Each structure stands twice: as structure tokens, then as C-alpha cells.
Amino acid sequence: MEAAADWASLSDEQLLERRISTLGLQLEGTTLEPLIKQLYDELSAKGLVFHPPCHIGDEWFVPVGIPAIFVPFFLVHDRLRALERTMMLEVEGGTKEWFLKLIRHEAAHAYNYAYHLPRNKKWEQIFGQTSDEGTPDSYRPRPFSRSYVVNLDDWYAQSHPFGSRPGSTGARVMLVGRRCKSWNMSMS
């Protein structure tokens, strides 16, 4: 593993030649650590004891069936954020507010997998059926539809298998604590 000082001063071209796994990236001690703690504090405040573990990945995601959140590697270091901005013209989750929106959304997926919530009959009665299909590569947004929440940009809830009914998972996770008591579900 390389120390940050060894690669942070490289040119974009040189940095792009490096394998992510050789950069020695970790979430601990970064500006992301307090934001992850904020998510955990919000979950605890709602009575939710499960805190999805966070890891570094190549993009925002929760692996299918695994209650863990992967945060994009480029958010871990300022040099990587600069490279991402150069290459992609933006840094997804690059502000505190945007990061928290995205990690809350991903936390909802982690809760779905941890507790199999879409399989629960009461869940289905409240939120509707969940699609078994993956997120499509493209979709035609309906910007004026009232059948979806708008918690993420680009009408993302309309494309998402867990966002196919009013109230996407990002909006659902904060309701879970209240609902679990009425469903007699253990959240520990």
C-alpha cells in the first residue's frame, strides 16, 4: 500500500494508472467519518440499532442481499475528488448535504436486506409491492407524477426497483423504527 503522500502529488494521467487497491484508502480519519457517524446517530434516534457497515467501493451501492453500504473511493481524499471533478464534471456526494442524502438512501437498501422488509405483508400494504427487477439502464422520467417521491435528483425513484411506489426507500428508512413496533418486528 502506498502512503497518500506518494500518490497525491501525481499528475492526473499518472494517478489514473494506479490501481485503487494500492492507494491505501480507508474511511477512518477522513471527513466522511463524522458524516457516517451522523447517519448512525440519526438511525439510533429513531430507535434503529442496526448500523450498516460502510466500506469503500467504486461507486455508491449496496450489494444485492448484503446489508452494507459502499461509498465511492473518490470521496475519501481531496486529490481523488479533484480528479473525479475533472473526469466527470461533478463529484457525486461531494457536499455534506449530498453525501447525507445518498448515504441515507443506501442505508434504506441495507435495512431492506437486513430485515427483508419488502417481503413483510404490512410493508407491502403501506408501500406497495417491490419490483424484483434491477435498476434499468435507462428510463423515461415523469417529472410531474405524484406517484413518486423526489428525494434524489433526476427522478431516480422512478427508475429504482424499491422506488416504484410512493415513498422511495430513502424516505422509508426513517419510518421503519415506528412501523416495526406495530409489526412486532425485532430490529436488533
N, C-alpha and C positions, 0 to 999 in steps of 0.2 A: 504494500500500500504506500502511496505517495503522500507526503505532507502537503497541505494546501499551498504552502509557500513554494513548493516545487512545480505546481501546475497553474496557479492563479495568475502568474505573470506571462503565461504563454499567449501567443497570438491566437486568434480565433481558429485559424487553419490548423495550428499545432494542437490546440485543445480538442478540436473535432476528431483528431486522430487517436486520442486516448480512449481507452475503454472506461466506461463509468465505474466498473467494479474496481479499478485501480486508483480511484481518486480518494479513497478513504472517507467517504461521506457518512455522516451519522446525523440523526435528529437532535441528539443530546447536545446542549450547549449552543444551539442556534437560535435565531429569532423566532423559529417555528415552535420551539418547546413551550413557551408561555401560551401560545395560541392553542396548542393541543391541550394544555392544562385547562384553559378556559372552556374548551369543549367538555372535558371531563367534569369540571365544576358545574356546568350547565346541566349535564346529564344527572349528576348527583343531586342537584337542587330539585330535579323533577322526580327524585326517588328511584332513579335508574342506576343500579350498582354495576352493571357491566360497562366497562370502558374498552371499546375496541382497540386492540393494539395497533400502533401506527408504524409503518415501515417506509423505506424509500423505494420507489418504483420508477418506471419510465413515464408514467402519466398518473392522473387521478383515477383510482379504481378500487373496487372491492372484488377479489376473485370470486367467481361463481361458487356459492356454497360455503365460503370461508368468511367468518366474521372478523375481518381485519381490514384496515384502511391503508392504501398505498398512496403516498404523497409524491409528486414529481420531483425527481432528483435536482432539477434546476432551481428549485425554491430553497435549497439548503445553503447556497453560497452566493454572495453578491456577484462574483465573477460569472457564475453559471446563469444567473438571472440576466446579466448583460448580454451574454451570448444568446440566450433564448429570445430576448427582445430583438436582437439583430437578425436572427434567423426567422422568427415567427411574427415579428412586429408587435408582440404583446407577451405578457408573462401571466399565464392563467393561474389565478390565485395569488398574484403578486402584491396585492394590498391586504391589509389586515381584514377589511370588510369582505373582500372577495374570497380570501382564504377561508374565513369562518363560514361563509355561505356554502362553499364547496365541501368542506370537511363535515359540516352538519348533514349535508345531502348524503355523503358517503357513509356517515355514521348510521343513517337510516337504513341503508342497504345492509350494513353489518348487523344491525338489530333484526332485520328481516331474516337473515341467515342464522343468527344465533338462536332465535326463538321460533323460527318457521311461521312467522306471523301471517303471511298471506294464506296459509293453509287453515287458519283458525276461522271457524264459521262466523263468529261475531265480527271479526276483522272484515270478512267479505261482506257482511251485511252493512257495515258502516262505510267501507271504502270501495266496495265493488270487487269484481274478480280481477286477479292479476294475470297478465299475459305471460305465457311460458316462452314467448319468442324473445330473442335477444334484441338489443337496441339496433334498429335498422341503420344502414349506411347513409340513407337519405330519407327525408320525409317532407311532406308539404304542410308547412305550418298554417294553422288557422288562428291568426292573431286576435281575432275578436270573439273567439269561442269562450264561453263561460264554463266549459266542461273541464277546464284545467287550471291549476294554479300557475302563477308566473313567479317562481322563486329563483330561477336561473335564467340567464339570457337566452335569446334565440328560440323561445318556446320549447325548451328542452323537455319539459314534462310531456309534451305531445308525442315525442319520439321514444319515450322511455317505457320499458315494459312494466315498471312499477308506477309509472305516472299516467296510466291510461284512463284513470278516473279522476273525478275532482279530488284534490288533495294529493300531491305527489309525496313520495317517501320523505323528502326533505321537510315537508310540513307535518307529516305523520309522526315522526320520531318523538316530538315533544308531547304528543298526545298519548304515547304508549304508556307512560307511567300512570296516568289517570285511568286508562282503559283496562290495564292489567288487573287492577283491583276488582273491577266489575266482571272481569272474565275469570277470576280465580286462578290467575296465572302467576307463577313464581318468576321473578326477574333476577333471582340470584343463582 
